[in-house]
Amino acid sequence: MILSMTGYGKGNSVNGKIRVEVEVKSVNSRFLDIITKLPSSILNKEYELREQIKNKINRGKLTVVVQIKKNDIDSQDIIINKDKLKNYLSFIKELKKTAKISEKIRLEHILYNKELFEAGEIEFTEEEFNVVRKALDQALDEMLKMKRNEGKELAKDLRKRIEIIEKKLSEIETESNASVKEYFEKLKEKVKLLVEDIQLEKERLEMELAIIADKAEITEECVRLKSHIKFFMNSLEEDSEPGRKLNFLCQEMNRETNTISSKTISTFITHNTVFIKEEIEKIREQIQNIE
């Protein structure tokens, strides 16, 4: 089953002392890139949280936000950021002076600025940190559920586009056999008009025409393209991390399609290869979002 690289999850956990809320967002990325926004009280645990994420997520750019609050709101210590307060008071004084305001600085002027106040640090034991782990696991599981659901929709779309390619390829193979024979006969007719006595070097002429017609033969390319399609579908169904493999197979499918287009002598086949390349490009866009 394929997984989308985009997803969102939220987890909550609580014990007698703290409440933890974790949000996880994931977007496309070639590798696993984890951005964490943690309270200072658990910054020393960042490595452990990253390892916990790596056990569940393989690719994508993840943003992880952790918020921790004490259960008893009344017991939360409020700390004044003295440096911010000094800067804020200096700013107000300068503002009063510039605007020529004589009003005195009152307590409410300070209380309006919430950035001056901070919640007191929570001392973490292993028991409290397990609450954080539990909330993170919950958020990751919820995100994985969303990624799986999006992955199912992606797989449906990819199968639909592969079916279109297979149909066009079947039409190309049918047309190819007839077009090479037709081209061979047309060449013979043209030569007859140019050469007065065609019987003189009939064998050589037949050989030259056969070589020209053989250059327009696309059977091998069609076989390889079908092989790539088969591997693509197998990877879609069976591989646990098919993203990179599918991208490589798309490149090979596009290569064979371009070769068919360049070799063919049939306008009908050329038009069909254009349709195939359009579908391959749409597939490539979709698989950029597969983990």
N, C-alpha and C positions, 0 to 999 in steps of 0.2 A: 504494500500500500504506500502511495506517495503522500508526502506532507508538503503543505504550502509553507513558505518561509515567513508569511505575514500572519500575525495573530496577536491576541490580547488575553491576559488572564489576571484575575484578582483573587487574593487569598487573605483570609482573616484568621487570627488565632488569639486565644486569650488564656491567661491563668489568673491566679488570685491577685497578682501585682500589676501586670501590664497587659495592654492590648497592642497587637501588631497587625499592620495592614501592608500588604505587598502588592504592587502593580508591576506587571511585566508586559512589555510591548516588543514585538519583533517585526523587522522589515528585511528586505532583500540585502544580502551581502555574500560575497564570494567565499568568505571564511566566517568563523565564529568570532564575533566582536561584541564584548560585553561592557556596557557602560553602567556603573552603579552609582546610585545616589543614596548614601547611607547616613544615619545619624552618627555623630562623632563617637557615641558610646560603643558602637560596634565596628568602627573602622579597622580595628585590629583583627576582625573576623572576616574581612573581605575575601581573603584567599579561600577560606573554607566555603563561603557562599558561592564563589566562582566554580569551585570543584563540584559543588552540588548541582549547579546549572549544567556543567559540561557532561554530567552523567545522563542528562535527559535531552539535551539539545546539541545538534551537530553543526548546523550552519545558520547564519542570520546575524543581523545587527540587533542586539537586545539592549533595551533600557530597563533597568530594574530600580524601582523606587521603594524604599522601606521607610515606614513611619511607625514610631513607637510612642505610646502614651501610657501614663499610669492610670490604673483603673479608678482610683479615688482622685477626682479632679481637685478637691480641696487640699489634698496632700502634696500637690505638685509645687515644687519650689519655683519661684519666679526670680530670675536674676536680671539685674540692670546691666546693660552693656555700657560701662562708664566711658569708654572711648567714643562710642557713637553718640552718647549723651553730650559730651563736651563739644564735639563737632557740630551737633545739632543746635546747641545753645549759641555757639559762635555764628552759625549761619543765620539764626533768627536775629541776633544783635546787628549783624551786617545788613540784613534785610530791612530792619527798622530804621537804621541810619540812612540807607540809600533811599528808602521811600519816605523818610521824615515822619515816622510814626512814633508817637510818644507813649503809646499804650505799654503797660508793663507786661512782662512774661508771666503767664499764669500757669497753674498746674495742669489745666485741661489742654494747654498747648503741647505739653510734653506727653500726656496720656494718649493723645490722638495718634502719635507715632508709635505703632506697634513694633517696629523694627528695633526699638530701644530695649525691648524686654524679651528675655529668652527663658525657656523652660529649663529647670535644673537637670543636670545629667543623671541618668539612671545607672546605678552600679549593676553590672551584669554578672550573673552566675551562669553555670552551664545549663541550669534548669530554664532560666530566662531565654538563653540563646536557642534552646530547643523549640521554644515558642516561635522564634523567628524562622527557624528551619521549617517548621510545620506550615507556617503561612506561605513561605516561598514555594514549598512543594505543592501546596494547593493552587497557587497562582500558575505554576508551570503546568500542572495537570489540566487546568482550565484552558490555558493557551494551547496546549497540545490537542485538546479536543477540537478547538476551533481550527487549528492547522490541519487536522485529519479531515474535517468536514469540507474545508476549502480544497484539500487535496483530492477528494472524491469528485468534486465538480471539475477540477483541472483535468483529471483522468478522463472523464466523460468527453470533455472538449477535445483532448488529444486523440482519443480513439475515433471520434467523428472525423477529424481532419486526416488521420491515417487512412480511413475508409475511402475518403475522397481521392487521396493519392493513389491507392490501390486500384480504384476504378479507372482513373486516368491512365495509369500504367498499363492496365489490361487493354485499353483502347489503343495505346501506343504500340503494343506488341502485335495486335491484330493488323494494324495499319502498316507496320514495318515490313512484314513479309510480302505484302502486296506491292508496297511502294518500291522496294528494291528491284523486284521483277519488272515492274512497269518502267523504272528508270533505265534498267538494262536494255529493254526493247527500244526505248526512245533513243538511246545512244546509238544503237545499231542502225536505226532509220536515218539518224543524222549523218552517220558515217557513209551510208550508202549514197546519200545525196552529194557528199564531198568527193568520194572515190568512185571513179568510173568502173574499174574492174575489181570488185570486192573479193572475188574468188581467188585472186593471186596470193593474198596473205590472210586467208580466212582464219587459220588456226591462231596466228599471232593476234589478229584482231579480237578474236573471242577471248583470248587470255588477257589482253589489255582492258577490255570492257569488264571482264570478271574482276580484275584488280580494282578498277574504279568503283564498281558496284560494292565490292567487299569493304571498301573504306566507309561506305555509308551504312554498313551493318552495325546494328546497335544491340544485338542479342546479349552480349556479355555485360554491357552496362545495365540492361534491364534486369538480368539475373542478380547482379551485385546490388542494385537498388532494392530488389525484393528481399535480399538477404539482410540488408540494413534495416528494412522495415520489420522483419521478423525479430531481429535482435532488439529493436526499439520496443516492440510490444512485450517481449519477454522481460526486459528491464523494467518496464512500466508495471508489470504484474508481480515480479518476483524480487527485485532488488530492494534492499532496505534504504539505500541512499543513492537513487538513480540519477540525481540532477546532473552531475558532471558527465556521466556516460551518455545520457540522452543528448546533451549538448554536442558531444563529439560525434554521435551518430547523425545528428542533424547536419553537421558539416559534411560528412561523407555522403549523405543522401543528396545534398545540394551539389556536391562535386559530380556525382554520376548524372544528375539531371542536366547539368551544364554540358557535360560531354555528349549526352544524347542530343541535346539541342544543337550543338556545333556540328555533329556528324550527319544528322538526318537530312534527307533531301525532300522531306514531306512537310508542307506548310501546316497540315493538320497536326502532325507530331510536334512541330515547333510551338504551335498554339497551346497544346496540352502541357508541354514542359513549362510554359509560362504559368499555367494554373498550378502545377505541382510546386514550383518555386515560391509562389505566393503562399501556399499552404505551409510549406516548410518554414518560411519566414514567420508566419503566425505561430507555428509550433515553437520556434526558437524564442519568441517573445514570451510565450507562456512558461516554458521550462526554466526561465530565469528566476521564476518564483517557486521553484521546487527545491526542497532541502536535499 
